[in-house]
Amino acid sequence: MRDNGTSRRSGYESLRAGGLDWDSLPMRLFAKGNRKFWNPADLDFSRDAEDFAALDPQAKEMVAIMCAQFVAGEEAVTQDIQPFMAAVSSEGRLGDEMYLAQFCFEEAKHVEVFRRWMDAVGLREDLNELVTGNPGYQEIFTVALPEALDKLHHDPSPANQVRASITYNHLIEGTLALTGYYTWNRFCTARDIFPGMRRIVELIGDDERRHMAWGTYTCRRHVAADAENWTIAQGTMRELIPHALRQIDFAAQAYPADLFDIGVKEILLYASSRPRRRLKAISSALAESAADVERDVVAERLEDEFAEEDRRQAAGARR
């Protein structure tokens, strides 16, 4: 706990009367992440290497592009999340700060696991050009994301936190990453290949849904405190969603639909439907108090619904 406007520590949140609020959403997510710890080095990619070697050149190129976009995106969000940790620290929110430390660690693990997979299948050449050629990707990861998070260094206001969360959590994680994992899983399942990658998608998807729950919760608590933050949330998503859809469409149009066993329209529908439902959850905080949102269950329940829907869709794809 620091004095406002100074760098001096005035006390310790963990020693205050009552201790930590274990029932708050950040601490529930922190405990859940500890229970679900996984180590990228423990995964076996030997079958994936055999499957990759057997692919035709066009499929290999598609896999390389998918992997490059994933690992570059995970690297970007690992680096750019740090201002959010400082922002919640400035509010004296130790629970959020603890969870974001775990959050950042998980993003770093995602970089590791994709890089280990690429090494295992032989994708060792420089792949930077596979992401720099996608204009939507560039607009999001080289402009929108670093700008939104960097503002928190200078002004960690609720408004800037909402903008940062919509950009980071709701656009990049909720719209792009989870859509990518959905498409990846459909591709792997339809061809019955890459068991290691399917396990990666399962593990990362579980992490990302916790991240999404925190992002929705953070926006909800700021909207409950000030309705103007709902206007900011809507405006930020409205501004950025075209770049996300452009990125998805740019990548998907490069390949025939039967390569993924999924059409471009289905991918775009998946990418747009989940953000709408999360924004609805954020808007519901307009009728709630900030105190009620502190022990929020809305965000967690929504991500549990999404997880169950994905499991049913995956089961259907395996039949």
Steps between C-alpha positions, in 0.01 A plus 500: 500500500651832389423859596307678224728701278821356641708188457515437873339193651273589791389152603410151384163394368564139603536610864184709522215390728313216335787415265436433132150461357519142377144527360581790267515405134875573457590273792264226378667514159844500663415186698350332194812575295718345770287184495522475123874557461661329200855488369565541123812282523286204610307480171594241235511626141656195332177401322449863395841500330401191300165653406663825388750316280210323326310820413494639146688828440188719512390355834852542639495867398163550669626336820809722496285813466266391780791424733680823416191706578443318827853518635550862393170597660585320825838676507332837450245454777767368738694822456204739495302379805746646750353855515169348613677353802625846594153647444322266742786542746438875498142424612628286786345187349745231608269216393489630143874558504562142618271362233661709225843368605366149438330622182831635364677177592238300309544718191873431516424127521291532185800647318710209626257226401444628144874547452569147629239363260650687207847373589367144523341502153793680335373858461830665584547759224426872546119533477454871568373563148203272566349755739626829357305443178160494674378863529237429765752314714749783472244765593401310813833372630737779399268800552180444700629262768822678602332842487206395720718333762772766498240765596465323836861593580408868489132491599362185667149645509191275484431626148846398380469167680176431314661591167797276579281208605277524192808507278698230679238268646193542284653561158832313502419215737124472467463573129829401338675243719198290595372508141841384387501212748152400386613493136824319588311233690257449213789457257688255722191301596365469145832358381568305819847652526712695750391353836759719670358816342150398597619471859667843472173653380311339787744622765543851360126537441442425869756765599353754260148452635628594846668804346173589328307465826737749663469740205121490505500540879737798482279676248189413706637651820594823322163518320317441830694792651451736203257445210723706269741206495238295317505758221878466488479120485254510211696762310831320535357171375318673215826664397712184513275214390540580125877446534440161666255385234736627231783296649289183511361548151843579354644174635198284423460621140850379418394135522215285365221434751557123501852551639351597836179295478335828595374789289604863528144600594499259793836634622378860480173410675692338785730803520212747526247313715715451811597869535133600476411274791791625710403861431146417612648368827692826542191711432305312768726664759318828432229369732741380769710664770879491497490307829279229348738454206798437730385141558377467144385165360364633169835502319603154622166342415508645150845353432383164638211514249744568217723212611204260496390621157852444365507149650171411329622638167827307529309180579285553193807552280646166617195297392 
